[in-house]
């Protein structure tokens, strides 16, 4: 059996409209409360996972009573007999995205003893981006004492030959759900992995972990929620019931995964910014295409110590803003970036990270800087459906 990725007992609601039950990850649409209001309208009068999570769009409005209400709703759902339990289980998942591609995954549990979110760790399960400490306490508050865990964590493996997830044969497996998700979420289907298929899967996982001993897994999405689970587990003295956390395992080489760059838009004095960056250029550095003060140019930045140009650029921009009036924004899409560029907004056009170097770079240089990449669109993020008992 895998030593890091294990089966769990998962709870799935039955005899109800799963479209109303299943909602998107809580850290999406943080600046669009109208999205979450639409969710409320869709789920009104029905049991829903929305009652068991805390959308970050409303984080500043939340107090202790809201956390208590979430825990009480979880308890009520448990006592109502809403769920069917699937013990010692993995679930094979196919998510049909709006783009037309299908992302394959396996729901299981990771051992938090093997996970670290600090930088430059040697743990076999690592964060991919820097963790922001102030984002952890609100998530801990929801999880601490909660009878149920709902997870939106997506964990990546580096399986270029597609020998783990893609080899699951569903022909003999029981289908657990098959339905359309709300609000452009696409379609979701899941099968219970059992019998010989489960034995084969665990053999493949074991072989993969042995052949990728230094870094078999990296957290692609939901790291702050997982970091909260880790901190809580340690603060409570490492009880067995909190040792594992649910994640969906995806293959970074899945055709549905695409890394997209997140560009930088800087509002600051363009002449001062240009002079500052030129003072840190290297003649043999990596080129960065930019538009500063409506002037197209290329700057050349040294990357030897960091392995990728974004880290160098981010550090320089942070240093400039620390000493000069201005701010940095993070923009998805080159066209969007160019539309925002003017006399006071300078654009820095960044390349996408590559799949073949992603794990190697993480192992060598540590976690990526904040907003280093985007995996898919907001609607593609994991939806809450399955849950686990914590207490």
N, C-alpha and C positions, 0 to 999 in steps of 0.2 A: 504493500500500500504506500501511496505518497506520504512523505513525512511532513509536508507543508500544506497540501491541499486535500481536504478530507470531506467525506459526506456529512450531512447534517440532517436534522429532523425539520422538515419544512411544512409550513401550514399554508393551505390554499383555500380560499372561500369557495363554497359550492352553492348551487341552486340560486344564483343571482347573476345580475348583469355585470360581467367583469369589466366592461368598458367604463362603468361608473365607479368601480372599485379602484382601478389602476390609474395612478397619476404620475407625472414626471418628477424627476429628481428635484429636491427642495432648493438646490442652489441654481436653478435655471430661472430666467425671466425675473431677475432681481430688480430690474428697473421698470418692469411692466406689470404692476399689480392688477391691471385689467385682465391679464391672462389667468391669474389665479381666481379672479372674480368669476370668470367664465367657467372655470372648474367647479366653483361653488354652485353655479346655476345648473351645470350638468349633473352634479352628484346630489342635488337637493333631495332629501327624503330617502336616500339609499345609504346602506353601509358603504363606506369608502375609506381607502387608505389615506385620503386627504385629511381625515380626522385624527390620523395617527402620526402626522409629520408636522414640521414647522417650516413653511416656506420662508426663505430668507428675505423675500420682498417685504415681509412684515416684521422683521427681526427687531427693529427699533421700537415697535409698538407692543412687544411681547413682555409680559411679566410672569411671575411665578404661577399665577392662577392659570395661565394658558398651558404651562407645562403640566400642571395637575390635571387639567381637563384632558390632555392627550393621554396621560396614563390611565385615567378613569375610562376613557373610551376604549382603549386597548383591553382593559379588564372586562368591560361590558361585552365586547365582541367575543372574547374567549369564553365567557360564561354563557353566551347565547347559543353556543354550538355551531357557530358560523363556519368553522374551519374543518377541513379534513387534514389529518397529519400523515406525512410520508416519512417514515423513520429510516435513518441510516441511508439517505438518498442523495444522489446527484440528479440534476434536471438538465437535460439537453434543450437548448433554446434556439429558436430561429426568429430573428427580428427582421421583418420585411420593411425596409425603410422607404420613405417617400421618393427617394431618388431611383428606386427600382432594384437596388441591390439587397442582398440578404446577409445579415451579420450572424454568425454562428457563435454560440457560447455554451458554457457549462456552469451551472450554479452549484457551488459547494461552499466550504468553509476553510479559511486559512487559520493557521496557528499563529497567534499574535506574538508568541515567543520568537518566531522567525522573521518578524517585521520590524523595521525601524524607519522613522521619517526624518531623522537627523541627516545632515549632509555628511558625505565621506564615510559612510558606514560600510561594514563588510557583511551586513545581514543579507540573507538570500531573497528577501522580499523588501523592496525599497520604494520610497516615493520617487516620483519623476520630477516634481517641481518643489521649490522651497515652500515650507509650511509657514503660514502666518499665525503666530501664537494666539493673537486675539480672536481668531476665528474658531478656536477649539472650545472655549467654555460654553457657548450657547449649545453646541452639539452634545457636549457632555451632560448638560442639564436635561436634555431630552432623553438621553440614553440612561442616565443614572436612575435606577429604580424602575425603569420601564419594564413591564412584563414581556414586551415584544420588541424584536429588532426588525426594522425595515431597511434594506440596504440598496443603495444605488451605485455601489463601488464596482468599477470595471477594472479587472486585473489583466495585464498583458503577459503573454509568453512569447518567446522568440523561436517559434517553430516554423522555420522556413520551408521545410519539406512537408508541412501540414500532416503530421503523423498522429496528432492527439485528438483535437476536437473534430476535425473534418472526417475522421474515420468512424465516427459513431454511426451505426446502422439503425435507423428508426423502424425498420420493417417489423420487428418483433416487440417493439416497445409500446407501452400504454401512453396514449396521448392524454395529457392532463388539462390542456386548455388550447384554444384556437379562436382568436377574436381580434376585432379591430380596436386599436387604441384611440383615445379621444384626441382632438385638436391637432391633426396632422402628424400623429405619432406613428402611423403606419400600422403594421399587423404583427401580432405576437402569437407564437405557438410553442408549446413545451411538452416534452416527453420524459417520463420517469425512466432513468437508466437503471436497469436491474439485470439479474441473472448473469449470463456469460458476457453480455455487453459491459456490465459493470466491472467484471473481472478483467476484461481486456483493457478497459479504460484505465484502471488502476495500475496495470502493468505498464501501459504506455506512459503514464504520469511518472511512475518510479524511474523508468529508463530515461525520460527527459530530464528529471531533476539530477540524476547521477551524471548525465553528460553535460549539464549546464550548472555545475555545482556552485560556481562563483555568484551567478546572478540569474536564477531561473525565472523570476517573476518581478514585474514592476507595476506600480499602481498607475493606471492611465487616467482614471477619473474617480472622484470621491475621496481623495487622499485625506482631506481634513476630517471627514467623518470617521475614517479608519484610524487616523491619529487620535481622535477623541476616544475611540474604543480602546486603543492601546494605553493611553494615559489613565483612563478609568480603571482598566484591568490592574494596572500597577498600583494605583492609589488605594484600591480595595484589598490589596495584599495578594493579588493573583489567584482569585478563586477559580475553580474549574469551569463554573458556568459562564464566566466572562472571558475565558481563554481564547475562544474561537469567534470569528466574525464572518458573516456571509459575504461572498463576492461572486461576481460572474466572471469566469475566465474566458478571455478572448485571445485570439492569435493576432499579433501585430501584423502578420503577413496575410490576414484575411483580406480579400479583395474589397470588402466593404469599408475597410479602414483607410483613410487618407489623411495625411498630415498636412495641415494648412498653416501658412505663416500668419502671425499676428504682427502687423506693422506698427510703427511708432509715429505719432503725431505730436509735435512739440510746439506749444504756444509760448514763445519767448522772443526776445530781440534777435532777429536773424543774423545780424552782423556779429554780435557777441558770440552767438552759438557757433557760427562758422569759424571764427577765429579760435575759439576754444578747441574745437575738434581738430583743426589743422595743426594745432600745437601738439597733438597726440598721435598724429599720423605716422605711418611707417612706409617707406618707399617700396618695400617688398610685402606689404600687408595685403589683407583680403579686401577686395573692393565692396563698397556699399553704395548703392544708388540712392540718391536723395534729391530733394527739392527744398532749398533753404532760401527763404525770402523770394519765392517764385523764380529762383535760379537753379536750373538743373546742374548737378555736379556729382562727382564720385569722390568719396573719401576712402582711404586705405588704412585699415586698422590691423594691428598685430594680434594674432590669435593663438600663438604657440602654447601659452600656459592654460588656455581655456578650451581649445579644440573647436570652438565655433564662434562666429563673429558676433552673434547677438549678445553674448555675455559681456564682451568688451564694450559694445555700443551701449548696452543698458547701464553698465557701471559709469561710463562717461556722461551719459545723459543725467543720471542720478547726481553725479558730482556737480554738473553744471547747474542743475535746478537747485541744489543745496546752497549755491552761492549767488544765484541770480533769480530775479522774479520770473515765474513761469510754471508750467505744468505739462505732464506727459499724459497722453491718452493712447489707448490700445485699440487698433482698428482692424477689423476683419475685412479682407477684400481690397485689392489694389485700386479698383475703380472708386470704391467708397473713400479710400485714402486720398486719391487725387482730387476728388470733389471737395474735400475739406481743406485743401492747401490754398493759402493766400499769403498776403504780405506779412502776416503775423504767425502763421501756422506752417511749420516745416515738416516735411514728410521724409521718413526713412523706410525704404522698401526692402523687405527682408526675404531671404530664401526659405523654403520649407525644409524641415528636417527630413532625413531619409530613414527608411525602415531598416536598411541593412546595417547602419551605424548606430542606431538608437541605443541599444543595450550596451554596446561596446563603449560608447561615449559616456553613458551613465556610470558604468563601472570605473572608467579611468578618471573622469573629471568631476564626478559627483552630480548632484541634482541640477537640473536645468533651472535657469533663472525664471522668475515669474513671467507669465504670459509668453512663454517660449514657443508654444504651439497650440493648435486647436485640432481636436480629433472629431471631425464631422460637425454637423449643425446642432443647434440647441434642441430641435425636435428629435434628434437621434439619441439623446441621452437615455439612460436606463429609466424605465418606469417601475414604480413599486407594485409588486403583485404578491410574491411569496414573503412570508415572515418566519421568524424563529422565536421560540420562547427563550427568554433570558432568566426569568425567575419563576 
